Amino acid sequence: MIKTENDYFAPEGERYNWTDMRRQRRGAGHRFRNTVLVLVSVIAAGSLIAGMVVLLARSGGGPKVPDVVGATYDEAQEKVESADLSIDIDPMQDSSSECGGLTVEEQDPKPGTRACEGDVVIVRLEGLKDSPEYTIDNEDSAGDIPEPHDAASEAPAEGATRPDPIATAPAGRSVCIDPGHSVNCPASEIDPATGLNVADNGGAAGELQAMWELAQRVKARLESAGYTVRLTKESQNSYASLRTRADIGNTCQVMVRLHYDTNLHAILHPGEGQFKRNGSSIVYVDANVARTSAELAQAMFPSLQGVGVTGVRDDCGGTSDNTGSAFVGSVLSRVPVILIENDPGMVRNNPGGQDRVADAIVSGINVYFQAH
């Protein structure tokens, strides 16, 4: 008798069992496929969530700068490094001796500022002398604002060239001089018109005083030449928000912002397409302001090149919790605006250096207005 494998000829019960087996195999295949799809979906969702967490962490601005004023340098170092930041002593101080037990009297950035991992907190230590590289013989005048004097009576430093003295300002020309930074600064000050944080900050160690002194020299020289000059604050320690500064600047024909930086010595100007963002609020640099600001920067660079400024570049950032490469003052400006990051060695506790920088600024402004 021939035995067939065809389930059609198989007994009724066996034929049903074979059919059930095939159904079970198909069901198992479907379950395996569904399991794989679920696993892939879970992995994809996990990756998306992880990416969002990283993005949110980055958008939060990174670690906050700890408050180290009043702590010893060793204590400050421990606090800063525990926040994944680095610490360094103000390069204008002589740190060649043991500094671990000295007390921090100033810090930059200020406490609570959002930073990026690895950023450097600069501290100034109480009782530590200025580095010999920056020591200036300034007896009886430290902390005072020396009166501007006739720069023509002072011989230029060896190897330096004096900018051409300004003659007479073109009729009706006005300039805003913005000495950087303030005291008693709020952590946040939201501008109702733009949604940007327009709170100012205290700046680097010594910057507030040095830029106020420099502004007085520039103002005196410009007014002597016939310019109308406005400052953005009434005194060295007056608080002025970034909105207030921009609004005052917008009443003049150009705005020159005065700062210093230990690493960057350049003229910064807003570039077209640059912006500032705070949450959902975003403000772009005006295209005409970008163009004319670049022209102002280029006009001023030749004279400033002789007093430590090494280049011209687009805006590179700014303070507060805003993001975007432009400065807040740039996006709020409606007139040509530049920010000068001076060399601290030229302008800090250095009346002669301030005179030279003031001469260079005035000379550059004159060059700009001769062409405009």
C-alpha positions in Angstrom: 0.0 0.0 0.0 1.4 3.4 -1.0 1.5 6.1 1.8 1.0 9.7 0.6 2.2 12.9 2.2 -0.5 14.9 0.7 -2.8 16.1 3.5 -5.7 15.9 1.0 -5.5 12.2 1.3 -4.7 12.2 5.0 -7.3 11.3 7.5 -9.6 14.1 8.6 -8.0 14.7 12.0 -4.5 14.7 10.7 -5.3 17.1 8.0 -6.7 19.6 10.5 -3.6 19.2 12.7 -1.3 20.0 9.8 -3.3 23.2 9.0 -3.1 24.3 12.7 0.7 23.9 12.6 0.9 26.1 9.5 -1.3 28.7 11.3 0.9 28.6 14.4 4.0 29.1 12.3 2.5 32.1 10.5 1.4 33.5 13.9 4.9 33.0 15.4 6.3 34.8 12.4 3.9 37.7 12.8 4.7 37.9 16.5 8.4 38.0 15.8 8.0 40.7 13.2 5.8 42.8 15.6 8.3 42.3 18.4 11.1 43.6 16.1 9.0 46.6 15.1 8.3 47.4 18.7 12.0 47.2 19.7 13.0 49.4 16.7 10.3 52.0 17.7 11.4 51.9 21.4 15.1 52.5 20.4 14.2 55.3 18.0 12.0 56.9 20.6 14.8 56.6 23.2 17.3 58.2 20.8 14.9 61.0 20.1 14.3 61.6 23.8 18.0 61.5 24.5 18.6 64.0 21.8 15.9 66.3 23.1 17.4 66.1 26.6 20.9 67.1 25.3 19.3 69.9 23.3 17.4 71.2 26.3 20.6 70.9 28.4 22.5 72.9 25.9 19.8 75.5 25.5 19.8 76.0 29.2 23.2 77.6 28.8 25.3 75.0 30.6 26.7 75.3 34.2 26.2 78.5 36.2 29.3 80.4 37.4 29.6 80.0 41.2 30.1 82.9 43.6 33.7 82.8 44.7 34.2 86.4 45.9 35.4 86.3 49.5 36.8 82.8 49.2 40.5 81.9 49.1 41.9 81.1 45.7 42.2 77.4 46.7 38.5 77.4 47.7 37.5 79.2 44.6 39.4 76.8 42.4 37.6 73.8 44.0 34.1 75.5 43.5 34.8 76.5 39.9 36.2 73.1 38.9 33.3 71.3 40.5 31.1 73.2 38.1 33.1 71.9 35.1 34.7 75.3 34.6 38.3 76.5 34.8 39.8 79.3 36.9 42.6 81.7 36.2 44.1 84.8 37.9 43.8 88.2 36.3 46.7 88.3 33.9 47.4 91.9 35.0 48.3 90.5 38.5 51.7 89.0 39.3 50.8 85.4 40.2 54.4 84.1 40.2 54.2 83.6 44.0 52.0 81.3 46.2 48.4 82.6 45.8 46.3 79.7 47.3 45.5 81.5 50.5 44.7 84.9 49.0 41.1 86.1 49.0 39.2 86.7 45.8 38.0 90.3 45.6 36.5 90.3 42.0 35.5 87.7 39.5 34.5 87.6 35.8 31.9 86.4 34.8 29.6 87.4 37.6 28.0 84.7 39.8 25.0 83.0 38.2 26.1 83.6 34.6 25.4 80.7 32.3 28.6 79.3 30.9 29.8 76.5 28.7 31.8 73.5 30.0 35.5 74.4 30.2 34.9 78.2 30.2 37.4 80.2 32.3 36.5 82.3 35.4 39.0 85.2 35.8 39.5 86.2 39.4 41.4 89.2 41.0 43.1 88.5 44.3 43.3 90.8 47.2 46.8 92.0 48.1 48.3 90.7 44.9 50.4 93.3 43.0 50.0 94.0 39.4 52.3 92.2 37.1 55.5 94.1 36.2 54.4 94.0 32.6 51.4 96.2 33.4 52.7 98.3 36.4 52.3 102.0 35.7 53.9 104.8 37.7 50.7 106.6 38.7 51.4 108.1 42.1 48.7 110.2 43.7 46.3 109.6 40.8 45.1 106.0 41.3 41.4 105.8 41.2 41.0 109.4 40.0 40.0 110.5 36.5 42.9 112.5 35.2 42.0 115.7 33.3 42.5 115.3 29.5 45.5 117.3 28.4 46.9 118.5 25.1 48.0 115.3 23.4 50.2 117.3 21.0 52.5 118.1 23.9 53.2 114.5 24.7 55.8 112.6 22.6 54.5 109.3 21.2 56.0 106.1 22.6 59.0 104.8 20.8 58.1 102.9 17.7 54.5 104.2 17.7 52.9 106.6 15.3 50.6 109.3 16.4 47.3 109.5 14.5 46.6 112.7 12.7 45.0 115.2 15.1 41.4 116.0 14.4 40.7 119.4 13.0 37.1 120.5 13.0 34.1 118.3 13.0 31.8 118.4 10.0 28.7 120.6 10.8 26.0 118.9 12.9 27.9 115.6 13.6 27.0 113.7 16.7 28.6 110.7 18.4 27.5 108.5 21.3 30.3 107.1 23.5 29.3 104.1 25.5 31.6 103.3 28.4 31.0 99.6 29.1 29.4 98.0 32.1 27.6 99.0 35.3 27.2 98.2 38.9 24.1 96.9 40.8 23.1 94.9 37.8 19.9 92.8 37.9 20.2 89.1 37.0 17.6 89.7 34.3 15.8 92.6 32.7 13.4 91.7 29.9 12.8 94.3 27.2 9.1 94.5 26.5 9.5 95.5 22.9 11.8 92.6 21.9 11.6 90.0 24.7 15.4 90.1 25.0 17.3 90.2 28.3 18.8 93.7 28.3 20.5 93.5 31.8 24.0 94.8 31.9 26.9 93.3 34.0 29.9 94.5 35.9 32.5 93.5 33.3 36.1 92.3 33.9 38.2 93.4 36.9 39.0 97.1 36.5 37.1 97.5 33.2 34.3 99.7 34.6 36.7 102.4 35.8 39.1 102.3 32.9 36.4 102.6 30.3 34.8 105.5 32.1 38.1 107.3 32.2 38.7 106.6 28.5 35.2 107.9 27.7 35.9 111.2 29.4 39.0 111.7 27.3 37.3 110.8 24.0 34.4 113.1 24.9 36.6 116.1 25.7 38.5 115.7 22.5 35.4 115.3 20.3 33.7 118.3 21.9 36.8 120.4 21.4 36.7 119.6 17.7 33.0 120.6 17.5 31.2 117.3 17.7 28.0 116.9 19.8 28.7 114.0 22.2 26.4 111.9 24.4 27.4 109.4 27.0 25.2 106.4 27.8 25.4 107.0 31.6 25.8 109.9 34.0 28.6 108.5 36.1 31.1 105.6 36.4 28.8 103.6 38.7 25.5 104.5 37.2 23.4 101.6 36.0 22.3 101.6 32.4 20.6 98.7 30.7 21.5 97.6 27.2 18.2 99.0 25.9 18.9 102.4 27.5 22.4 102.5 26.0 21.0 101.6 22.5 18.2 104.2 22.8 20.7 107.0 23.6 23.0 105.8 20.8 20.1 106.0 18.4 19.8 109.7 19.0 23.3 110.2 17.5 24.8 109.5 14.1 27.3 106.9 15.2 27.8 104.9 18.4 31.2 103.7 19.8 31.1 101.2 22.6 34.2 101.0 24.9 35.4 97.7 26.5 38.6 95.7 27.1 39.5 92.1 27.0 42.6 90.2 28.0 42.5 88.0 24.9 40.6 89.8 22.1 41.9 93.2 21.0 39.6 94.1 18.0 36.9 96.3 16.6 33.6 94.3 16.5 30.7 95.3 14.3 27.3 93.6 13.6 27.0 91.5 10.5 24.0 91.1 8.3 22.0 88.1 9.3 23.3 88.0 12.8 20.7 87.9 15.6 19.9 87.7 19.3 17.4 85.2 20.7 15.8 84.8 24.1 13.3 81.9 24.3 10.9 82.4 21.4 12.0 86.1 20.9 14.5 86.7 18.1 15.7 90.0 16.7 18.0 90.4 13.7 20.6 93.0 12.9 19.3 95.7 10.6 20.9 95.2 7.2 21.7 98.9 6.7 23.2 99.1 10.3 25.4 96.1 9.5 26.7 97.7 6.3 27.4 101.1 7.8 28.9 99.6 11.0 31.4 97.7 8.9 32.3 100.9 7.2 32.8 102.6 10.5 35.0 99.8 11.8 37.2 99.9 8.7 37.5 103.6 8.9 38.7 103.5 12.5 41.0 100.5 12.3 44.1 102.1 10.9 44.4 104.6 13.8 43.5 102.0 16.4 46.0 99.5 15.0 48.7 101.7 16.5 47.4 101.3 20.1 47.0 97.5 20.4 43.9 96.7 18.3 44.8 93.8 16.0 41.8 93.4 13.7 38.2 93.9 12.6 35.6 91.2 12.9 31.9 90.5 13.2 30.2 90.5 16.6 31.1 87.4 18.6 28.6 87.2 21.4 27.5 89.2 24.4 26.3 88.8 28.0 23.1 87.6 29.7 21.0 84.6 28.9 20.4 85.5 25.3 21.8 83.4 22.5 23.0 84.3 19.0 26.3 85.8 17.8 25.3 89.5 17.7 25.5 91.8 20.7 22.2 93.0 22.2 23.3 96.6 21.5 23.8 95.7 17.9 20.3 94.3 17.2 18.8 97.3 19.0 20.9 99.9 17.1 19.5 102.0 14.3 22.8 103.8 13.6 26.3 102.6 12.8 27.7 100.9 15.9 31.0 99.3 16.8 32.4 97.8 20.0 36.2 98.2 20.7 37.8 95.5 22.8 40.9 97.4 23.9 44.1 95.9 25.3 43.9 96.2 29.1 47.6 97.1 29.2 46.9 100.2 27.2 44.0 101.6 29.2 44.0 100.2 32.7 45.7 102.5 35.3 47.5 104.0 32.4 46.7 107.7 31.7 49.3 108.0 28.9 47.9 104.9 27.2 44.3 106.2 27.6 45.4 109.5 25.9 46.8 107.6 22.9 43.7 105.4 22.6 41.5 108.5 22.8 43.5 110.2 20.1 43.2 107.1 17.9 39.4 106.9 18.4 38.8 110.5 17.6 41.1 110.3 14.5 39.1 107.2 13.3 35.7 108.9 13.8 37.0 111.9 11.8 38.0 109.6 8.9 34.6 108.1 8.9 32.8 111.4 8.7 35.0 112.7 6.0 33.7 110.0 3.8 30.1 110.3 5.0 
